Amino acid sequence: MTLNHIALQNLRRRPGKTLFLVLTFAFIVATISSLTILALGMKEDLQKSLTEYGANVVISPRTEQLNLSYGGLSVSSVEYEVKKLDSKTVDVIYRQMGEEVTIAPKVIGSIQSPEKLYMVMGVDFDQELKIKPWWKIDGKVPKDNEIVVGSQLAMNSNLQVGDIVDFGKAKYPIVGIMAETGGSEDQGVFTTIDTARSLTGITTEWSLIELNTLDTAQTAAQLSPLLPEANVTEVTQIVQGSKESVERFTSFSWTISLAMGLIGALVIIVTLAGNVNDRARELGVLRAIGFRQKHILTLFGREALIVSLAGSLLGYIVGLFVPLIIGPLLGYNSFIFSTHLGLGSALVVASLLVGMVAMIYPVWRTLKLDLQDVLKYI
Amino acid sequence: MKILDISLGNLKRRKLRSFLLLLSIIIGVSSSVFLFTTTRSMEQDVADKIDQFGSNLLILPKAGETLSFGGVTVGTSFGKELDISMIPLMKTIKNNETLATISPKLLAEATIQDKKVLLVGVQFADELRLKKWWKIDGLEAGQLPVANEILIGSEVARILKLSPQQLVQIKGQEFRVGGIIQPTGSIENDQAIFMDLTILQKAENKPTAINLIEAAVLCYTCPIEDVTIQLSEKLPEAKVTALQSTLESRDDTVQQFSLFATIISVILLITSGFVVAMSMISAVKERTRDIGVLRAIGFRKKHILCMFLYEVSLVSVLGGLIGFGLGMGLAMNFGSSLAQMTVQVPFQPILVLYSILAALGISLIASIYPAWKATKLDPVEALRYF
């Protein structure tokens, strides 16, 4: 009979206690691993939703005249020629970038009606609404020869859905009103690109093209040489902002996982110390029949090894499946089963270490007591 | 000898065992309290940081509108000017603690090298705090331009061929280019010259005028709609609008943090409950033999359960109390530095009640049942339990 045998027999003789120890390990490892996996999934989800949000690359005409307005206010009433992007620009972008980017080209111009000067924006609504979820149209999305007006314009000119606006050249019905955005859009008249072209007289060119892409730096670098007449710029506010948010989430989840790990280790230490404490008498018996300190330490070390290995493996496997069940409940359907081997091995190694130390230290302390005292222990 | 005396004696006799039991309750309660309070504060911290990344509120003159979008201007009209005295007025609203950064701006036109340029007068400290994503060539991070320095947008630098440290004549005064703002993708900012507000006010001969105010409002505790309404009441001359484009993505992000914090609270509550319950069960099971002895010498089941009730209540109330103190103390002292946040974890006395109730409830449920089962065993069987 080897020490291995004794260790195994010990565990088998008290199935309740062994199960309790294994379950403690399993529970803690499962909690930490499922939390980490959930956090990873949530981080990806956050990254994805932030990346898809807003225009992160802007293509504007390169002018030698400087813009003289800020925050929707202008300092000069001088009429100057607004430069435009070449009509081929959109095709060039499509050819280079393909389907993976959302391309939202715009035609922006003015039309003088008998009473008022209107800013007309022709946009591709399918693309535009994808990258601007804050554009909320109360009513319908306009088709050709229909318009939507900004909230400020609607309020100032007392316009409602169903009204017909006379632009001089043509009359179009209002099919929707855009909810207040706080931006300069609130003054605009929105319509399809074709209608905007006929209203403003901008026949083939584009005023501005906004893109949403996954890798802004790469997109900007690829497009800049192809469009020498345009400025291709990353919108740093959005790019930096989403990067910072994602980083913050990562550090948040790391801090929590670390704290959970520490708490888990503490729980294991307390549980194992209690276990050894209950077995002080057993230790005394082993000493009395002639076991050496070394043997007893090895014996308990083996036990700790078996228990923590079984517990952490069980916990790791359970932890892999928990996110698959909890994820959809929280509204994330993107969890795919993956083995997370790095995480698993880190957790198993950590539990082995914690288990060994937590078991051997109290044993070693008990061994240093006088044998007589130990055997008196009930 | 009363039953309570037996309970106390029991706890005293097995000092280490009682201590370990107490310890597991303390760990359970304090970790729950610590993580719960810290994650809530972290959530607020994140919300505040996002809110201070760029402006989410814009104050413009009521009259006057310019037809421009994304830097493409199609028509203009002059708005009335605002006054710098509005800023102290803004700070008198009820929720004034939510106003994190207020950046007033004056706009003016100037001619440099025969080109018309837009001058934006700003208070550099506030403006740079608002526009954290600006990378400025020629200026160290955290450094502010001095009074006679200007910051120029990348397009201005390209068109006027300016480089850092170069001297420029604007409105008869000489300025040094303090730095060039790297392309930001916002045409307004890329094509403007930023200079000190008071200098521009003096040069324009409008000592108190401003054109617009950009502000960052913290909306974790107070919805931005409320702040907008409060500001509108104080500033009848101006139009106060919240920028929906920044608010929507903020809500998404904060929601994600909030959800994660909630998941953690729930997981931790379950884990702590489990740990406390497990230690209780094993502590009671060990004493099956004791129960046998007590039964053998004539104690009633009722007495034995009562004895456990006293013991468990004592340990769990004490554990809950110490756990709360430890968790709350750690969170208040180390929580914010551990999570690298600026928000301090506040003292939440109500949690002491929850801590004690939870510890007591879980311990009682977990201990009374095995104790009751042990009392039902034949004393002879119970005595054989090892």
Interface residues (C-beta under 8 A of the other chain):
Chain A: G16 K17 F20 L23 T24 F27 I28 T31 L35 L38 A39 M42 D45 L46 S49 L50 Y53 G54 N56 V57 V58 S60 E64 Q65 L66 N67 L68 S69 Y70 G71 G72 L73 S74 V75 S76 S77 V78 V82 K106 I108 G109 S110 L117 Y118 M119 M121 K132 P133 W134 Q152 N156 A179 E180 T181 G182 G183 S184 E185 D186 Q187 G188 S207 L208 E210 N231 T233 E234 V235 T236 Q237 I238 V239 Q240 G241 S242 E244 S245 R248 F249 S251 F252 S253 T255 I256 A259 M260 I263 L266 V267 V270 T271 A273 G274 N277 D278 I326 L330
Chain B: L16 R17 L20 L21 L23 S24 I27 G28 S31 F34 L35 T39 M42 V46 K49 I50 F53 G54 L57 L58 L60 P61 G64 E65 T66 L67 S68 F69 G70 G71 V72 T73 V74 G75 T76 S77 F78 G79 K105 L107 A108 E109 K115 K116 V117 L118 V120 K131 K132 W133 W134 K135 E155 V156 I159 Q182 P183 T184 G185 S186 I187 E188 D190 Q191 A192 N211 L212 E214 T241 A242 L243 Q244 S245 L247 E248 S249 D252 T253 Q256 F257 L259 F260 I263 I264 I267 L268 T271 F274 V275 M278 S279 I281 S282 A283 K285 E286 L338 A339 Q340
